Amino acid sequence: MEKQGLIKLLPLLAALIALPAQSQEDEEFFEFDEEASAAPAIADPLESLNRASFAVNDKLYRGVLKPIARGLRVLPVPVRNGMANFFTNLLAPVSAACALLQGEPRNAAIEASRFVLNTAAGLGGLLDPATHLGLLQDEEDVGQTLARYGVGHGFYLVVPLYGPTSLRDMAGSITNNRVNPFYQNLVTGEIIGINLAAAEVDLSLDQDTYEAFYESALDPYVFFRSAWVQNRQGKIDQ
């Protein structure tokens, strides 16, 4: 569930949870040879600064974000799933437009259809009847679109209160918010609040994935950098 925005502020916080609540497919994705991935597949000229930001985000994740997410677990899972569906539905118009820009009219039509159906018949997006009808989600964003047009990463960044990204994807995230019709009349603080709420809901559905990977990694910074690069490339290649 890689919710975009000038703040996908959460799991990104700890550098991995750029991924929504983990599915079995997500877990299998991170099964890779850590030693083989030690050499970065992305330029990291700011590694010292990035490592400091990584440490700050880890403390914020453990001390603030995860405790709040655990508090949300008092709500039944179906309720939290509905909340996650609602926030995901807000991103569908941008996803549809990006799919079209990538030359994928079928995926664009599916994303647009999902938005209309889930908004009209899914109580404003709380329910996901589109998936039950076989209209499967295809999350696209501006960063992926730029990559499809040959724009490289630039270099790796770990941003405090944001998490892992690249120069290209940071620009893409800002643009995602700028063009999202739901955010047009909102100030930056309100957009941050929406994305933070979405991130906390996703984190409440996660089963401590970040902690498990962090504790098992020889070098957590290298592991999460490699995982982020793999995840982004996987989305671009879809």
C-alpha positions as a LaTeX table, in Angstrom:
\begin{tabular}{lrrr}
\hline
Residue & $x$ (\AA) & $y$ (\AA) & $z$ (\AA) \\
\hline
Met1 & 0.00 & 0.00 & 0.00 \\
Glu2 & 3.39 & 3.05 & $-1.30$ \\
Lys3 & 1.23 & 5.99 & $-0.60$ \\
Gln4 & 2.73 & 9.01 & $-2.20$ \\
Gly5 & 2.90 & 12.57 & $-1.38$ \\
Leu6 & 5.17 & 15.14 & $-0.05$ \\
Ile7 & 4.90 & 12.95 & 2.83 \\
Lys8 & 4.32 & 9.52 & 2.86 \\
Leu9 & 5.60 & 10.14 & 6.23 \\
Leu10 & 5.72 & 6.97 & 7.96 \\
Pro11 & 7.28 & 3.81 & 7.29 \\
Leu12 & 9.37 & 5.80 & 5.09 \\
Leu13 & 10.34 & 7.19 & 8.34 \\
Ala14 & 12.28 & 4.21 & 9.18 \\
Ala15 & 13.27 & 3.72 & 5.70 \\
Leu16 & 11.39 & 0.66 & 4.85 \\
Ile17 & 7.89 & 1.30 & 5.52 \\
Ala18 & 7.61 & 2.99 & 2.36 \\
Leu19 & 5.62 & $-0.13$ & 1.98 \\
Pro20 & 2.09 & $-0.33$ & 3.30 \\
Ala21 & 0.93 & $-3.15$ & 5.46 \\
Gln22 & 2.98 & $-6.07$ & 4.24 \\
Ser23 & 1.42 & $-8.79$ & 2.15 \\
Gln24 & 2.96 & $-12.21$ & 1.54 \\
Glu25 & 4.19 & $-10.87$ & $-1.79$ \\
Asp26 & 5.91 & $-7.96$ & $-0.03$ \\
Glu27 & 7.64 & $-10.31$ & 2.41 \\
Glu28 & 8.96 & $-12.49$ & $-0.40$ \\
Phe29 & 10.21 & $-9.37$ & $-2.15$ \\
Phe30 & 12.67 & $-8.66$ & 0.65 \\
Glu31 & 14.22 & $-12.11$ & 0.61 \\
Phe32 & 17.51 & $-11.28$ & $-1.05$ \\
Asp33 & 21.21 & $-11.83$ & $-0.49$ \\
Glu34 & 22.27 & $-8.92$ & 1.68 \\
Glu35 & 25.97 & $-9.36$ & 0.90 \\
Ala36 & 25.24 & $-9.33$ & $-2.82$ \\
Ser37 & 23.31 & $-6.10$ & $-2.41$ \\
Ala38 & 26.01 & $-4.33$ & $-0.40$ \\
Ala39 & 27.21 & $-2.35$ & $-3.42$ \\
Pro40 & 24.59 & 0.38 & $-3.93$ \\
Ala41 & 22.55 & 0.31 & $-7.13$ \\
Ile42 & 22.13 & 4.05 & $-6.64$ \\
Ala43 & 24.67 & 6.83 & $-6.11$ \\
Asp44 & 24.96 & 7.73 & $-2.43$ \\
Pro45 & 27.39 & 10.67 & $-2.21$ \\
Leu46 & 25.68 & 11.93 & 0.96 \\
Glu47 & 25.97 & 8.63 & 2.85 \\
Ser48 & 27.25 & 10.17 & 6.07 \\
Leu49 & 24.39 & 12.66 & 6.19 \\
Asn50 & 21.91 & 10.00 & 5.10 \\
Arg51 & 23.03 & 7.66 & 7.87 \\
Ala52 & 22.44 & 10.43 & 10.42 \\
Ser53 & 18.94 & 11.01 & 9.02 \\
Phe54 & 18.32 & 7.25 & 9.06 \\
Ala55 & 19.19 & 7.14 & 12.77 \\
Val56 & 16.86 & 10.09 & 13.51 \\
Asn57 & 14.01 & 8.48 & 11.59 \\
Asp58 & 14.56 & 5.17 & 13.39 \\
Lys59 & 14.14 & 6.89 & 16.75 \\
Leu60 & 11.03 & 8.74 & 15.57 \\
Tyr61 & 9.57 & 5.52 & 14.23 \\
Arg62 & 10.16 & 3.59 & 17.44 \\
Gly63 & 9.34 & 6.42 & 19.83 \\
Val64 & 6.40 & 8.13 & 18.11 \\
Leu65 & 4.97 & 6.52 & 15.00 \\
Lys66 & 4.84 & 2.89 & 16.09 \\
Pro67 & 3.30 & 3.61 & 19.52 \\
Ile68 & 0.54 & 5.65 & 17.83 \\
Ala69 & $-0.02$ & 2.85 & 15.32 \\
Arg70 & $-0.29$ & 0.31 & 18.11 \\
Gly71 & $-2.90$ & 2.50 & 19.73 \\
Leu72 & $-4.92$ & 2.39 & 16.52 \\
Arg73 & $-5.05$ & $-1.39$ & 16.83 \\
Val74 & $-7.90$ & $-1.03$ & 19.30 \\
Leu75 & $-10.01$ & $-0.47$ & 16.19 \\
Pro76 & $-11.17$ & $-3.64$ & 14.43 \\
Val77 & $-9.16$ & $-4.65$ & 11.37 \\
Pro78 & $-12.12$ & $-4.11$ & 8.99 \\
Val79 & $-12.39$ & $-0.52$ & 10.22 \\
Arg80 & $-8.70$ & 0.14 & 9.66 \\
Asn81 & $-8.85$ & $-1.53$ & 6.26 \\
Gly82 & $-11.69$ & 0.82 & 5.37 \\
Met83 & $-9.62$ & 3.81 & 6.44 \\
Ala84 & $-6.68$ & 2.56 & 4.35 \\
Asn85 & $-9.00$ & 2.12 & 1.36 \\
Phe86 & $-10.22$ & 5.69 & 1.76 \\
Phe87 & $-6.72$ & 7.19 & 1.72 \\
Thr88 & $-5.69$ & 5.00 & $-1.22$ \\
Asn89 & $-8.75$ & 6.12 & $-3.15$ \\
Leu90 & $-7.58$ & 9.74 & $-2.84$ \\
Leu91 & $-4.50$ & 8.85 & $-4.89$ \\
Ala92 & $-6.36$ & 7.15 & $-7.73$ \\
Pro93 & $-6.80$ & 10.23 & $-9.99$ \\
Val94 & $-3.05$ & 10.90 & $-10.03$ \\
Ser95 & $-2.36$ & 7.20 & $-10.54$ \\
Ala96 & $-4.72$ & 7.13 & $-13.54$ \\
Ala97 & $-3.11$ & 10.21 & $-15.08$ \\
Cys98 & 0.40 & 8.80 & $-14.59$ \\
Ala99 & $-0.58$ & 5.48 & $-16.17$ \\
Leu100 & $-1.88$ & 7.38 & $-19.19$ \\
Leu101 & 1.34 & 9.40 & $-19.44$ \\
Gln102 & 3.27 & 6.13 & $-19.38$ \\
Gly103 & 1.37 & 4.92 & $-22.44$ \\
Glu104 & $-0.78$ & 2.46 & $-20.51$ \\
Pro105 & $-4.37$ & 3.39 & $-21.40$ \\
Arg106 & $-5.76$ & 0.11 & $-20.08$ \\
Asn107 & $-4.23$ & 0.64 & $-16.62$ \\
Ala108 & $-5.35$ & 4.28 & $-16.70$ \\
Ala109 & $-8.91$ & 3.19 & $-17.45$ \\
Ile110 & $-8.82$ & 0.63 & $-14.63$ \\
Glu111 & $-7.56$ & 3.19 & $-12.13$ \\
Ala112 & $-10.20$ & 5.71 & $-13.23$ \\
Ser113 & $-12.91$ & 3.04 & $-13.05$ \\
Arg114 & $-11.75$ & 1.99 & $-9.59$ \\
Phe115 & $-11.98$ & 5.57 & $-8.40$ \\
Val116 & $-15.50$ & 6.11 & $-9.75$ \\
Leu117 & $-16.80$ & 2.75 & $-8.52$ \\
Asn118 & $-15.22$ & 2.88 & $-5.08$ \\
Thr119 & $-16.27$ & 6.48 & $-4.54$ \\
Ala120 & $-19.88$ & 5.95 & $-5.68$ \\
Ala121 & $-20.56$ & 2.42 & $-4.46$ \\
Gly122 & $-17.88$ & 2.10 & $-1.80$ \\
Leu123 & $-19.05$ & 4.79 & 0.60 \\
Gly124 & $-16.57$ & 7.37 & $-0.62$ \\
Gly125 & $-13.76$ & 4.87 & $-0.88$ \\
Leu126 & $-14.12$ & 3.12 & 2.47 \\
Leu127 & $-15.04$ & $-0.08$ & 0.66 \\
Asp128 & $-13.30$ & $-1.59$ & $-2.35$ \\
Pro129 & $-15.95$ & $-3.16$ & $-4.59$ \\
Ala130 & $-13.71$ & $-2.59$ & $-7.62$ \\
Thr131 & $-11.25$ & $-5.26$ & $-6.49$ \\
His132 & $-14.08$ & $-7.73$ & $-5.97$ \\
Leu133 & $-15.11$ & $-7.10$ & $-9.58$ \\
Gly134 & $-11.61$ & $-7.84$ & $-10.84$ \\
Leu135 & $-10.42$ & $-4.26$ & $-11.26$ \\
Leu136 & $-7.05$ & $-4.65$ & $-9.55$ \\
Gln137 & $-5.15$ & $-1.64$ & $-8.30$ \\
Asp138 & $-2.15$ & $-0.39$ & $-10.27$ \\
Glu139 & $-0.49$ & 2.34 & $-8.24$ \\
Glu140 & 1.45 & 4.76 & $-10.40$ \\
Asp141 & 3.11 & 8.04 & $-9.47$ \\
Val142 & 5.10 & 10.86 & $-11.01$ \\
Gly143 & 8.44 & 9.38 & $-9.97$ \\
Gln144 & 7.66 & 6.15 & $-11.81$ \\
Thr145 & 6.51 & 8.15 & $-14.83$ \\
Leu146 & 9.76 & 10.12 & $-14.93$ \\
Ala147 & 11.69 & 6.85 & $-14.73$ \\
Arg148 & 9.73 & 5.46 & $-17.70$ \\
Tyr149 & 10.91 & 8.49 & $-19.69$ \\
Gly150 & 14.52 & 7.73 & $-18.86$ \\
Val151 & 15.08 & 10.04 & $-15.89$ \\
Gly152 & 17.55 & 8.42 & $-13.50$ \\
His153 & 17.48 & 8.42 & $-9.71$ \\
Gly154 & 19.94 & 11.27 & $-9.39$ \\
Phe155 & 21.22 & 10.19 & $-6.00$ \\
Tyr156 & 19.91 & 8.59 & $-2.82$ \\
Leu157 & 18.45 & 10.66 & $-0.01$ \\
Val158 & 17.16 & 9.88 & 3.47 \\
Val159 & 15.04 & 12.83 & 4.52 \\
Pro160 & 14.12 & 13.43 & 8.18 \\
Leu161 & 10.40 & 12.83 & 8.76 \\
Tyr162 & 10.10 & 11.41 & 5.25 \\
Gly163 & 12.47 & 8.53 & 4.76 \\
Pro164 & 14.28 & 7.02 & 1.78 \\
Thr165 & 13.93 & 8.56 & $-1.64$ \\
Ser166 & 15.97 & 9.87 & $-4.54$ \\
Leu167 & 16.31 & 13.25 & $-6.16$ \\
Arg168 & 13.93 & 12.12 & $-8.92$ \\
Asp169 & 11.34 & 10.62 & $-6.59$ \\
Met170 & 11.41 & 13.55 & $-4.18$ \\
Ala171 & 10.54 & 15.84 & $-7.10$ \\
Gly172 & 7.90 & 13.33 & $-8.11$ \\
Ser173 & 6.37 & 13.25 & $-4.63$ \\
Ile174 & 6.09 & 17.04 & $-4.53$ \\
Thr175 & 4.43 & 17.00 & $-7.96$ \\
Asn176 & 2.02 & 14.24 & $-6.86$ \\
Asn177 & 0.66 & 16.59 & $-4.22$ \\
Arg178 & 0.60 & 19.60 & $-6.50$ \\
Val179 & $-1.56$ & 17.90 & $-9.12$ \\
Asn180 & $-3.80$ & 15.84 & $-6.83$ \\
Pro181 & $-7.28$ & 17.40 & $-7.20$ \\
Phe182 & $-8.14$ & 16.58 & $-3.59$ \\
Tyr183 & $-5.23$ & 18.69 & $-2.33$ \\
Gln184 & $-5.79$ & 21.79 & $-4.43$ \\
Asn185 & $-7.36$ & 23.87 & $-1.66$ \\
Leu186 & $-5.23$ & 22.50 & 1.16 \\
Val187 & $-2.18$ & 24.08 & 2.75 \\
Thr188 & 1.02 & 22.09 & 3.20 \\
Gly189 & 0.30 & 21.29 & 6.84 \\
Glu190 & $-3.06$ & 19.78 & 5.97 \\
Ile191 & $-1.54$ & 17.63 & 3.24 \\
Ile192 & 1.10 & 16.43 & 5.69 \\
Gly193 & $-1.65$ & 15.59 & 8.18 \\
Ile194 & $-3.57$ & 13.52 & 5.64 \\
Asn195 & $-0.50$ & 11.59 & 4.57 \\
Leu196 & 0.61 & 11.06 & 8.14 \\
Ala197 & $-2.83$ & 9.71 & 9.07 \\
Ala198 & $-2.71$ & 7.36 & 6.07 \\
Ala199 & 0.77 & 6.23 & 7.08 \\
Glu200 & $-0.30$ & 5.52 & 10.66 \\
Val201 & $-3.26$ & 3.45 & 9.47 \\
Asp202 & $-0.99$ & 1.41 & 7.21 \\
Leu203 & 1.50 & 0.96 & 10.02 \\
Ser204 & $-1.25$ & $-0.26$ & 12.35 \\
Leu205 & $-1.92$ & $-3.06$ & 9.87 \\
Asp206 & 1.76 & $-4.00$ & 9.63 \\
Gln207 & 3.14 & $-6.81$ & 11.76 \\
Asp208 & 6.42 & $-5.28$ & 12.93 \\
Thr209 & 8.10 & $-5.89$ & 9.57 \\
Tyr210 & 10.54 & $-3.04$ & 10.01 \\
Glu211 & 11.79 & $-4.26$ & 13.37 \\
Ala212 & 12.29 & $-7.80$ & 12.08 \\
Phe213 & 14.38 & $-6.67$ & 9.12 \\
Tyr214 & 16.31 & $-4.12$ & 11.19 \\
Glu215 & 17.33 & $-6.66$ & 13.81 \\
Ser216 & 18.39 & $-9.29$ & 11.27 \\
Ala217 & 20.36 & $-6.98$ & 8.96 \\
Leu218 & 24.15 & $-6.86$ & 9.18 \\
Asp219 & 23.98 & $-3.16$ & 8.30 \\
Pro220 & 20.39 & $-1.85$ & 8.51 \\
Tyr221 & 21.22 & 1.28 & 6.51 \\
Val222 & 22.57 & $-0.75$ & 3.58 \\
Phe223 & 19.72 & $-3.25$ & 3.80 \\
Phe224 & 16.99 & $-0.61$ & 3.65 \\
Arg225 & 18.75 & 1.32 & 0.90 \\
Ser226 & 18.89 & $-1.83$ & $-1.21$ \\
Ala227 & 15.30 & $-2.72$ & $-0.32$ \\
Trp228 & 14.08 & 0.72 & $-1.35$ \\
Val229 & 15.92 & 0.56 & $-4.69$ \\
Gln230 & 14.52 & $-2.92$ & $-5.38$ \\
Asn231 & 11.00 & $-1.86$ & $-4.45$ \\
Arg232 & 11.05 & 1.23 & $-6.65$ \\
Gln233 & 12.53 & $-0.67$ & $-9.59$ \\
Gly234 & 9.90 & $-3.37$ & $-9.19$ \\
Lys235 & 7.13 & $-0.79$ & $-9.39$ \\
Ile236 & 8.68 & 0.86 & $-12.45$ \\
Asp237 & 9.02 & $-2.49$ & $-14.23$ \\
Gln238 & 5.42 & $-3.58$ & $-13.58$ \\
\hline
\end{tabular}
